[in-house]
Amino acid sequence: MTLTLGGQMKLMRIQSGISQEKLAEKSGLSRTFISQIENDHANPSIGSLQRFTQACGATMSISISFTSSATSDYDSDHAKD
């Protein structure tokens, strides 16, 4: 099962053993915003993600991938001869 971004953030916080309130103090993010992130009701900026992960004592690594049928159509339409 793949966790959403919010699910991953919540798991990281729980594994770090800190409450949302403590995370808010350490990160400078509001507890409400942290809850919204963890419940997938907010899309945090890269800066907010960095503050969240650093407050949990973790590091952040970002991997972006795109999957779309439009991508394969684009690739075949723009292939070099």
Residue pairs with C-beta under 8 A, 6 or more apart in sequence:
3 11
4 40
5 37
5 40
6 37
6 38
6 39
6 40
6 41
7 38
7 40
9 37
9 38
9 49
9 52
10 38
12 52
12 53
12 56
12 58
13 20
13 23
13 34
13 38
13 52
13 56
16 56
16 57
16 58
18 26
18 55
18 56
20 31
20 34
20 35
20 38
21 31
23 29
23 31
23 34
23 52
23 55
23 56
24 30
24 31
24 34
26 55
27 34
27 51
27 52
27 54
27 55
28 51
29 48
29 51
29 52
29 55
33 42
33 44
33 48
34 52
35 41
36 42
37 44
37 48
37 52
44 52
46 62
49 60
50 60
53 59
53 60
54 60
